[in-house]
Amino acid sequence: VQLQAFGGGWVQAGGSLRLSCAASGGTFSTYYMGWFRQAPGKEREFVATISWIGSNTYYADSVKGRFTISRDNAKNTVYLQMNSLKPEDAAVYYCAATLLRGGITPREYDYWGQGTQVTVSS
């Protein structure tokens, strides 16, 4: 499966952005999807994950209550709605996919999008 993330940009602290990740070349509903992010000089970190049909979601503590992951299997797309953004949320955001049950570590995911930059100004 090929993944393409988009929707990043610049936003002031407290603002919102919605990221999208479009999948192609595979049966999207068979993939567990995740969002990760990586800030300069830091390791890639888990943000959120969603199960094959969207019945289960899981979030990093740092984004819980502010971010919402969702998916539309008819559109082969997973979303990340980000509200109340903080400067520390600034990073390159990556979507990822696995055929297995996805976890919170990057190595559990086999397919990655190219990343989309999110910049949050204070």
C-alpha positions in Angstrom: 0.0 0.0 0.0 1.2 3.5 -0.7 0.4 6.3 1.7 0.3 10.1 1.1 -0.2 12.5 4.0 -1.3 16.0 3.5 -3.0 18.8 5.3 -0.1 20.2 7.3 0.6 23.9 7.6 1.1 26.8 9.9 -1.3 27.6 12.7 -1.2 29.7 15.8 -1.3 28.1 19.2 -4.9 27.1 20.1 -5.8 26.6 16.5 -6.8 23.5 14.6 -5.7 21.5 11.6 -6.9 18.3 10.0 -4.4 15.9 8.5 -5.4 13.4 5.9 -3.7 10.3 4.7 -4.8 8.7 1.4 -4.0 5.1 0.7 -3.7 3.3 -2.6 -2.6 0.0 -3.9 -4.1 -2.1 -1.2 -7.3 -3.0 0.5 -7.5 -0.2 3.0 -9.8 -1.8 5.4 -7.3 -4.6 6.1 -4.8 -2.1 7.5 -4.5 -0.8 11.0 -3.5 2.8 10.8 -1.4 5.1 12.9 -0.1 8.6 13.1 3.3 9.4 14.3 5.3 12.6 14.5 8.9 13.7 14.6 10.3 17.0 15.7 13.9 18.1 14.8 16.4 16.3 16.9 13.9 13.9 18.4 12.8 10.4 17.8 9.7 9.6 15.9 6.9 9.3 18.5 3.4 7.8 18.5 0.4 10.0 18.3 -2.7 7.9 17.6 -3.8 4.6 16.1 -7.1 3.3 14.8 -8.3 -0.3 14.1 -9.3 -1.8 10.8 -12.9 -0.6 10.8 -12.4 2.3 13.3 -14.0 0.7 16.3 -10.9 1.1 18.4 -8.7 4.1 18.8 -5.7 4.8 21.1 -3.9 8.1 21.8 -0.7 9.3 23.3 -1.3 11.0 26.6 0.1 14.2 25.2 -2.7 14.5 22.6 -5.6 12.8 24.3 -8.6 15.0 24.4 -7.2 17.3 21.7 -6.6 15.1 18.7 -9.1 12.7 17.1 -8.2 9.9 14.7 -10.8 8.6 12.3 -11.0 6.7 9.0 -13.3 6.4 6.0 -12.7 3.1 4.4 -14.9 4.0 1.4 -12.5 6.8 0.7 -9.3 4.9 1.7 -8.4 7.7 4.0 -7.4 8.2 7.6 -7.7 11.6 9.3 -6.2 13.3 12.3 -8.2 16.2 13.6 -5.9 18.3 15.8 -7.5 20.9 18.0 -6.0 23.2 20.7 -2.6 23.0 19.1 0.4 23.8 21.2 3.9 24.8 20.1 5.1 21.4 21.2 2.9 19.7 18.7 5.0 21.1 15.9 6.6 18.3 13.9 6.5 16.3 10.7 3.5 14.1 10.9 3.6 10.6 9.3 0.8 8.1 8.7 1.6 4.5 8.8 -0.1 1.2 8.2 0.2 -2.4 9.2 -1.8 -5.5 8.5 -1.4 -6.6 12.1 -2.8 -4.9 15.2 -0.9 -1.7 15.3 0.9 -0.5 18.4 2.7 2.5 19.6 6.2 1.9 18.2 7.2 2.7 14.7 8.7 -0.7 14.1 5.3 -2.3 14.3 4.2 -0.5 11.1 5.3 -1.6 7.6 4.2 1.2 5.4 4.8 4.9 5.8 3.7 8.1 4.1 6.1 10.9 3.3 5.1 13.2 6.1 3.5 16.5 6.3 4.9 19.5 8.3 2.9 21.1 11.1 4.1 24.4 12.5 2.6 25.9 15.6 3.5 29.5 16.6 3.1 30.7 20.1 
